Amino acid sequence: MNERFLATLEQIVAQRLAEADSDASYTARLAEQGAARIAQKVGEEGVEVALAMAVGDDKALISESADLLYHLIVALEFRNIPLQAVYDELAARHAPST
């Protein structure tokens, strides 16, 4: 697996949101609960990443980071914001000053 998997994950999330089959998809169930629930999950995972970092638990840091990335992609897709917009923002922040 490599960094291109985030684009694949974005496509999977978009498909599951479009299908809206909450019986078969955690992503669809999460979206069905609305923006506030998705935001709560992003926050929870962010806290778990921070805690894993603070205690030095690398395995938990990796696992919780994966959860955070997934939930962040769900949040972006829910708002119809492509992951590319985040990539572009990061690139703009690190572009050489003219």
MODELLER restraints for C-alpha pairs under 7 A, 6 or more apart:
rsr = mdl.restraints
at = mdl.atoms
rsr.add(forms.Gaussian(group=physical.xy_distance, feature=features.Distance(at['CA:10:A'], at['CA:73:A']), mean=6.26, stdev=0.5))
rsr.add(forms.Gaussian(group=physical.xy_distance, feature=features.Distance(at['CA:13:A'], at['CA:27:A']), mean=6.77, stdev=0.5))
rsr.add(forms.Gaussian(group=physical.xy_distance, feature=features.Distance(at['CA:13:A'], at['CA:74:A']), mean=6.35, stdev=0.5))
rsr.add(forms.Gaussian(group=physical.xy_distance, feature=features.Distance(at['CA:14:A'], at['CA:77:A']), mean=6.22, stdev=0.5))
rsr.add(forms.Gaussian(group=physical.xy_distance, feature=features.Distance(at['CA:16:A'], at['CA:25:A']), mean=6.76, stdev=0.5))
rsr.add(forms.Gaussian(group=physical.xy_distance, feature=features.Distance(at['CA:16:A'], at['CA:27:A']), mean=6.35, stdev=0.5))
rsr.add(forms.Gaussian(group=physical.xy_distance, feature=features.Distance(at['CA:16:A'], at['CA:28:A']), mean=5.94, stdev=0.5))
rsr.add(forms.Gaussian(group=physical.xy_distance, feature=features.Distance(at['CA:17:A'], at['CA:27:A']), mean=6.66, stdev=0.5))
rsr.add(forms.Gaussian(group=physical.xy_distance, feature=features.Distance(at['CA:17:A'], at['CA:28:A']), mean=5.31, stdev=0.5))
rsr.add(forms.Gaussian(group=physical.xy_distance, feature=features.Distance(at['CA:17:A'], at['CA:31:A']), mean=7.00, stdev=0.5))
rsr.add(forms.Gaussian(group=physical.xy_distance, feature=features.Distance(at['CA:20:A'], at['CA:28:A']), mean=4.97, stdev=0.5))
rsr.add(forms.Gaussian(group=physical.xy_distance, feature=features.Distance(at['CA:21:A'], at['CA:28:A']), mean=5.87, stdev=0.5))
rsr.add(forms.Gaussian(group=physical.xy_distance, feature=features.Distance(at['CA:22:A'], at['CA:28:A']), mean=4.78, stdev=0.5))
rsr.add(forms.Gaussian(group=physical.xy_distance, feature=features.Distance(at['CA:22:A'], at['CA:29:A']), mean=4.48, stdev=0.5))
rsr.add(forms.Gaussian(group=physical.xy_distance, feature=features.Distance(at['CA:30:A'], at['CA:38:A']), mean=6.51, stdev=0.5))
rsr.add(forms.Gaussian(group=physical.xy_distance, feature=features.Distance(at['CA:31:A'], at['CA:38:A']), mean=6.94, stdev=0.5))
rsr.add(forms.Gaussian(group=physical.xy_distance, feature=features.Distance(at['CA:38:A'], at['CA:75:A']), mean=6.13, stdev=0.5))
rsr.add(forms.Gaussian(group=physical.xy_distance, feature=features.Distance(at['CA:41:A'], at['CA:71:A']), mean=6.65, stdev=0.5))
rsr.add(forms.Gaussian(group=physical.xy_distance, feature=features.Distance(at['CA:42:A'], at['CA:68:A']), mean=6.10, stdev=0.5))
rsr.add(forms.Gaussian(group=physical.xy_distance, feature=features.Distance(at['CA:42:A'], at['CA:71:A']), mean=5.57, stdev=0.5))
rsr.add(forms.Gaussian(group=physical.xy_distance, feature=features.Distance(at['CA:42:A'], at['CA:72:A']), mean=6.08, stdev=0.5))
rsr.add(forms.Gaussian(group=physical.xy_distance, feature=features.Distance(at['CA:45:A'], at['CA:64:A']), mean=6.26, stdev=0.5))
rsr.add(forms.Gaussian(group=physical.xy_distance, feature=features.Distance(at['CA:45:A'], at['CA:67:A']), mean=6.36, stdev=0.5))
rsr.add(forms.Gaussian(group=physical.xy_distance, feature=features.Distance(at['CA:45:A'], at['CA:68:A']), mean=5.05, stdev=0.5))
rsr.add(forms.Gaussian(group=physical.xy_distance, feature=features.Distance(at['CA:46:A'], at['CA:68:A']), mean=6.17, stdev=0.5))
rsr.add(forms.Gaussian(group=physical.xy_distance, feature=features.Distance(at['CA:48:A'], at['CA:64:A']), mean=6.18, stdev=0.5))
rsr.add(forms.Gaussian(group=physical.xy_distance, feature=features.Distance(at['CA:49:A'], at['CA:61:A']), mean=5.56, stdev=0.5))
rsr.add(forms.Gaussian(group=physical.xy_distance, feature=features.Distance(at['CA:49:A'], at['CA:64:A']), mean=5.30, stdev=0.5))
rsr.add(forms.Gaussian(group=physical.xy_distance, feature=features.Distance(at['CA:49:A'], at['CA:65:A']), mean=5.89, stdev=0.5))
rsr.add(forms.Gaussian(group=physical.xy_distance, feature=features.Distance(at['CA:52:A'], at['CA:60:A']), mean=5.69, stdev=0.5))
rsr.add(forms.Gaussian(group=physical.xy_distance, feature=features.Distance(at['CA:52:A'], at['CA:61:A']), mean=4.97, stdev=0.5))
rsr.add(forms.Gaussian(group=physical.xy_distance, feature=features.Distance(at['CA:53:A'], at['CA:61:A']), mean=6.01, stdev=0.5))
rsr.add(forms.Gaussian(group=physical.xy_distance, feature=features.Distance(at['CA:76:A'], at['CA:82:A']), mean=6.59, stdev=0.5))
